[in-house]
Amino acid sequence: MINKDYILRLAEQLGRELAILLRLREYNKQEEALIAIDDLLLKTVGLTSRFINSLPEETLLKTLSPLGTINVEAGLWIASLLQSEGEIYAELGAPNESYYRSLKALYLFLAIILQEPIETSSTFYAAIRALLKNLEEYELPAHVKRLLFGYYELIGQYARAEDTLFDLLEEMKGDRELLTQGQAFYQRLQTRSNADLQAGNLTHEEVAEGLAQLQRFAE
């Protein structure tokens, strides 16, 4: 797990910058806020908003992972500022611009948390919840759902993880890697206590039923 103090300091620094952006938005200075975001991105990660938004999510993640693991600090700056950009474009009545920025932000937050688990009390989890709410009217692409599957298990929302898994299986029939991940998921659930499963809205009986259903996909 990433050092707690490091994450707190980064969250505080981001929080100060986001508060400035929020004040600009409250005074209807959305264009100034967008310019400020671009300046911040260039200052903190050396990339412009235009370049970041020209890349597909998976390509952006690879760009931030030159040694095979994501640069957490750069990723959190970009995800947080993209989320703010998405909210600004929503205020400006530009839903497409808002959607693509929100989707990139969600993808980066999920990838970071799954690679380097951060304490659930972190403000970054609140950011993920806000992004999911903003994107709830959209059908999310499979590469984002794959991360959501892992995220829901990580936070103990096992029923939602299961639902996401079967959504993916319907969408990506015959994906052997996904089937293997699903089997490992159910094996982990089988070791959970009754109380733990119930907190995630599942029972051991439902886990057995889910595993049987998964086997039918594998046949």
C-alpha positions in Angstrom: 0.0 0.0 0.0 1.2 3.5 -0.8 2.6 5.4 2.1 -0.4 7.1 3.9 1.4 10.3 4.5 2.4 10.6 0.9 -1.2 10.2 -0.2 -2.4 12.7 2.3 0.1 15.3 1.2 -0.8 14.7 -2.4 -4.5 14.8 -1.7 -4.1 18.1 0.2 -2.1 19.7 -2.6 -4.7 18.6 -5.2 -7.5 19.8 -2.9 -6.0 23.3 -2.8 -5.8 23.4 -6.6 -9.2 22.0 -7.1 -10.7 24.5 -4.6 -9.2 27.4 -6.8 -10.8 25.8 -9.8 -14.1 25.5 -8.0 -14.1 29.2 -7.1 -13.5 30.1 -10.7 -16.5 27.9 -11.7 -18.7 29.5 -9.0 -18.0 32.9 -10.6 -18.9 31.5 -14.0 -15.3 31.7 -15.2 -15.2 28.2 -16.7 -12.9 29.2 -19.6 -10.4 30.6 -17.1 -10.7 27.4 -15.1 -9.9 25.3 -18.2 -6.8 27.4 -18.9 -5.7 26.9 -15.3 -6.2 23.2 -15.7 -4.0 23.1 -18.8 -1.3 25.1 -17.0 -1.5 22.8 -14.0 -1.2 19.7 -16.2 1.9 21.1 -17.9 3.4 22.1 -14.6 2.8 18.8 -12.8 3.1 16.1 -15.5 4.6 17.9 -18.5 1.6 17.1 -20.7 -1.2 19.4 -22.1 -4.8 18.7 -21.8 -5.1 18.4 -25.6 -2.4 15.7 -25.7 -3.9 13.8 -22.8 -7.4 13.9 -24.3 -6.1 12.8 -27.7 -5.1 9.4 -26.3 -7.3 6.4 -25.7 -7.5 5.4 -22.0 -5.3 2.3 -22.4 -2.7 4.3 -24.4 -2.7 7.0 -21.7 -2.1 4.4 -19.0 0.9 3.0 -20.9 2.3 6.5 -21.4 2.2 6.9 -17.6 3.8 3.4 -17.0 7.2 3.5 -18.7 8.6 0.8 -16.4 5.5 -1.3 -16.4 3.9 0.3 -13.3 1.9 3.5 -13.4 3.4 6.7 -12.1 0.9 7.2 -9.3 1.5 10.9 -8.6 1.2 11.8 -12.3 -1.8 9.6 -12.7 -3.7 11.1 -9.7 -3.0 14.6 -11.0 -4.3 13.8 -14.4 -7.3 11.9 -13.2 -8.3 14.7 -10.7 -7.9 17.4 -13.3 -9.7 15.5 -16.0 -12.6 15.0 -13.6 -12.7 18.8 -13.0 -12.5 19.4 -16.8 -15.4 17.0 -17.3 -17.5 18.8 -14.8 -16.7 22.2 -16.4 -17.7 20.9 -19.8 -21.0 19.6 -18.4 -21.6 23.1 -17.0 -20.8 24.5 -20.5 -23.4 22.2 -22.1 -20.8 20.0 -23.9 -21.8 16.4 -22.9 -19.5 14.7 -25.3 -16.4 16.6 -24.0 -17.6 15.9 -20.4 -18.1 12.2 -21.0 -14.7 11.5 -22.5 -12.9 13.3 -19.8 -14.9 11.7 -17.0 -14.3 8.3 -18.5 -10.5 8.8 -18.7 -10.5 10.1 -15.1 -12.4 7.0 -13.9 -10.2 4.7 -15.8 -7.0 6.2 -14.3 -8.4 6.3 -10.8 -9.4 2.6 -11.0 -6.1 1.5 -12.5 -4.1 3.3 -9.8 -6.2 1.9 -6.9 -6.0 -1.6 -8.3 -2.2 -1.4 -8.7 -1.4 0.4 -5.5 -4.3 0.0 -3.0 -5.1 3.3 -1.3 -6.9 3.5 2.0 -10.7 3.6 1.4 -10.9 6.8 3.5 -9.0 8.7 0.8 -10.7 11.4 -1.1 -9.9 9.5 -4.3 -12.6 7.0 -3.5 -15.1 9.8 -3.3 -13.9 11.0 -6.7 -14.6 7.5 -8.1 -18.1 7.5 -6.6 -18.8 10.9 -8.1 -17.5 9.9 -11.5 -19.7 6.7 -11.5 -22.7 8.8 -10.6 -21.9 11.2 -13.5 -21.5 8.3 -15.9 -24.4 6.2 -14.7 -26.6 7.0 -17.8 -23.9 5.6 -20.1 -23.0 2.0 -21.0 -19.3 1.9 -20.0 -16.8 0.2 -22.4 -15.5 -3.2 -21.6 -11.9 -2.1 -20.7 -13.4 0.2 -18.0 -15.8 -2.6 -16.7 -12.8 -4.9 -16.3 -11.3 -2.4 -13.8 -14.7 -1.9 -12.2 -15.0 -5.7 -11.6 -11.7 -5.6 -9.6 -12.6 -2.3 -7.9 -16.0 -3.6 -6.6 -14.3 -6.7 -5.1 -11.6 -4.5 -3.6 -14.1 -2.4 -1.7 -16.2 -5.5 -0.7 -19.2 -4.9 -3.0 -19.2 -8.5 -4.1 -22.7 -8.5 -5.7 -21.8 -5.6 -7.9 -18.5 -7.2 -8.8 -20.5 -10.4 -9.8 -23.0 -8.3 -11.9 -20.1 -6.6 -13.7 -18.4 -9.9 -14.3 -21.5 -11.4 -16.0 -22.1 -8.2 -18.0 -18.6 -8.6 -19.3 -19.1 -12.3 -20.0 -22.2 -11.6 -22.1 -20.3 -8.9 -24.0 -17.1 -10.9 -24.5 -18.2 -14.4 -24.9 -15.3 -16.9 -25.0 -12.8 -14.6 -23.4 -10.6 -17.1 -21.6 -8.7 -14.6 -19.5 -12.0 -13.2 -18.2 -13.2 -16.7 -17.4 -10.0 -17.4 -15.5 -10.4 -14.1 -13.5 -14.0 -15.1 -12.8 -13.0 -18.5 -11.4 -10.3 -16.9 -9.2 -12.9 -14.4 -8.0 -15.3 -17.1 -6.9 -12.5 -19.1 -5.2 -11.7 -16.0 -3.2 -15.3 -15.5 -2.3 -15.5 -19.1 -1.0 -13.0 -18.3 1.6 -14.9 -15.3 2.9 -16.9 -15.4 6.1 -20.7 -15.3 6.1 -20.6 -11.8 7.6 -18.2 -10.6 5.0 -20.3 -11.9 2.1 -23.5 -10.6 3.6 -21.9 -7.1 3.8 -21.2 -7.4 0.1 -24.8 -8.6 -0.6 -24.0 -12.2 -1.3 -24.3 -15.6 0.5 -22.2 -18.8 0.1 -25.2 -20.3 -1.7 -25.2 -17.5 -4.2 -21.5 -17.8 -4.6 -22.0 -21.5 -5.5 -24.7 -20.6 -7.9 -22.5 -18.0 -9.5 -19.7 -20.4 -9.9 -22.0 -22.9 -11.6 -23.2 -20.2 -14.0 -19.6 -19.3 -14.8 -18.9 -22.9 -15.6 -21.7 -22.8 -18.2 -20.0 -19.9 -19.9 -16.8 -21.9 -20.0 -18.4 -24.9 -21.8 
